[in-house]
Amino acid sequence: MFGTGLLKGLGVTLKHALDTFEDDRESVPDRYKGSLELGNNRRIIQQPIDQEGLLTIQYPEEKRLLPERFRYIPMLIWDSEKHEDRCTACGICAKVCPPQCIWIVRDSDENGKPVTRCSEFYIDAAVCMSCSFCVEFCPFDAIKMNHDYELAVYDRNPQLVYDMEELTVPLEYYAALWPTQYEEEQARRKEEEEQKRKQEEEKAAKAAARAAAKSAAAADESATAAKPKRSAAELQALAKERAAQRQAQAADGGSSDDDAATAKRARMEELKRKAQERARQRKLDAGE
Amino acid sequence: MTEATAVAEAPANDLGLEQDLADAVLGTWAEDTEPAFVIAPDRILDVLTRLRDASGYDFLSNLTCVDYQGYGGKLRADIDDRLEIVYNLYSTSRGGGSIALHVRVPEDDTIPSATSVYPGANLQEREVYDLYGVKFDGHPNLRRILLWDGFNGHPMRKDWHEAYYEEDAKPFRSRHPQGEYAFQEDKLPWAKNTTYPAGWDPDSWEQAVAYVPVSQAPQHDDGAHLDTESIVVNLGPHHPSTHGVFRMLTRVEGETILALEPEMGYLHRNHEKIGERNTWLMNMPFTDRLDYLNSMSNNWSYALAVEKLAGIEVPERAEYLRVIMAEFTRIVNHTWSIGFILNDLGALQTPALYAIEEREMILDLFEAVSGARMMCNYMRFGGVVRDLPEGWHGQAAYLANERLPRALDELDRMLTENEILRARGRGVGYLSVEDLISLSVSGPMIRAGGLAYDIRKAEPYGIYDRFDFDIPTLPNSDIYDRYYIRMLEAKESVRILQQALRDMPEGETLGGRGGYTLRAPEGQVYSRIEAPKGELGFYLASDGKTQPWRYHVRSPSYINLNALGPMSVGYKVADAIVILGAIDIVLGEVDR
């Protein structure tokens, strides 16, 4: 009969409407079950896989629970146990980066010899394609993916060009974001360190034996140490230039050192708060 | 092997050609790689015709060009010709692998157009003309397609450099260890980054509509018609019905379409040029951005091509994971496509929203496993990047065994018998399956015309030969069948998913060598998969370095548009919208 197809279809829409309506009448609708209440109508919602009816997340009050592997923009890890940046300026992340959005300046010591530390590290977040290759190939676990996706700003340059200060986060923040991976990594790192220590002990023992035999010959070779590439005067000039540049930049932005320090403190507070929030969320998740 | 006289006879017989065409075959491209025959430029049409008619190679899958200027490999050490056109032919009746033909373009950059033998060469030849400057004799409409008339040069040529050109190959040296950040627009301010062809003035430029067939006003001298005027109407580029930034240039008389030309390129970023600068691995996340609804299939197709070229093995578990992701992707794509066909028919939003409800669940799963909902970047050469997280398998099994079958049945119940859908869809946009094949159309479109051609069966890749599934076909080749075939295919995908999730073994997910320093051995390869939208192929050529020498994407959305004009003529404007919707294009893949 003409029209039965239409009626059948309308039956389906009616079922959807009823499902949603029914769910909404419950004291705690399905879509809020297992979600984290932050007060003031703010929630973090996990969409159940057997959800029936419509699910609308009232962003920005309500947000989705992000899975651990969620990747957005990279962050640099500050190892709070050892009080140092994990980054060694090896440059692998800059080499594997498909859109080439990572800029690294390797630091050098007072003789101009390169050291395993970067003095500057930029990521152009407007160019970054969130592929996570930098994380995959970093041999030092120094760069990880951040979950912070609310990055909207008015100007692409310089606001979306993150420098080292903006990129660096403490290890605890990373641990809260990526708990499973963090634990695996810590276990692996401990094991590696243990092995390294053993190897070094063996090496030291061997070297001591050898050194005793060759102490005479070693004295001659000590003269062939690496020469600095740049003279001390040149380096000083470079450093001055950079400092001047930075000052000029700061003056352009209209911010003094005090402002910068306050901003940094505020950012660290913000990061801490987010890490705590995330940790709470995980606990709640694990409790179910 | 490249000497014209020495080996003329043997390869001609390999090709299955009679003696009278033996002299057309100059030799084989190289001994160690996939077999490919070098054909004399003036005989190419004879060879193509013979292969089509006598040997059953009725499907011109891929037509592209390679610029060998500065090629470092030894395979082409003694050859001066710079440009080479590549044809990949398949047989839809027999299935199986391809025949590859190469034609070295003579000095004046002109070769005969294949459109008289394979009308499907139309868009592909225009692309080659646009990006390489090769002129095709006898092409009906040889204009630029992805770039505009005021574009200076042919960008895929190796000596062409873009506005912010840095180096020929990544990684760029300016990034490390002295990577002082420089804002590109400071180096070359906007508006100073454009050059025009010599003697070309942007102010006096008017877009040409003076080409056939849209320019021709029909003549009604027979007195049978009221003398009405036909007009040219642009549908798009900024209109929701075009599924992106896409323009249909039409000549209409009243509501009836007399001629239609697709106009594209608004989203063109020269993906392939970027691909030649990138290292092999760097291209992986870029493939996500082709057909951005189906990043998993794109990843897989590219990974397969590189694995074929470099001979990389894939562990068992990774094969299963790839099938699972690809079939989930197919369901995502087909439900999306169904929803938006209905949208184009005027059933605004409700069917579309119901159709993509399950998509959310699937994208959640993708996000949990790969870290992103759409730009998954999940596969690597030799496997997949990560194993499944805890609890994933259970959720996927719930979806495949309970939720998806139920949801597809419900969608079926809601739409399939709907009288309005039938009235609008039956008999609209008809094109015979023979015409579709000659236009190089692939995927659900030809299966809705009754031809059971699916690469998963015709030339199985991965582990598809292990699963029990059917290739649904429908006989009518109209809008309604193109809608319904997607429903049936999604149901078959559910079957594959159930089997794959049941049988998946434990084990490694990533084979040994496919990292960022990969150097693919010298050679060339064409590899294709059955992507949700049709045949997605990658043509790769390597000179043994860390970057591809040539990286070409044979994208189904783009080539299926060959059929848009022929399918729309004679129908109403409102039908043309749905005809486009039923081809199912994504502009990220069309424009590349």
Interface residues (C-beta under 8 A of the other chain):
Chain A: F2 G3 T4 G5 L6 K8 G9 G11 V12 T13 H16 Q47 I49 D50 L55 L66 P67 E68 R69 F70 R71 A89 G91 A94 K95 V96 C97 P98 Q100 I102 W103 I104 V105 R106 P114 E120 Y122 D124 M129 S130 C131 S132 F133 E136 F137 M145 N157 P158 V161 T180
Chain B: K170 P171 F172 S174 R175 H176 P177 Q178 G179 E180 Y181 F183 E185 N278 T279 L281 M282 N283 M284 P285 F286 T350 Y354 E360 M361 D364 E367 A368 V369 S370 G371 A372 M375 N377 V385 R386 P389 E390 Q395 Y398 L399 R403 E410 R413 M414 L415 T416 E417 N418 E419 I420 L421 R422 G515 Y516
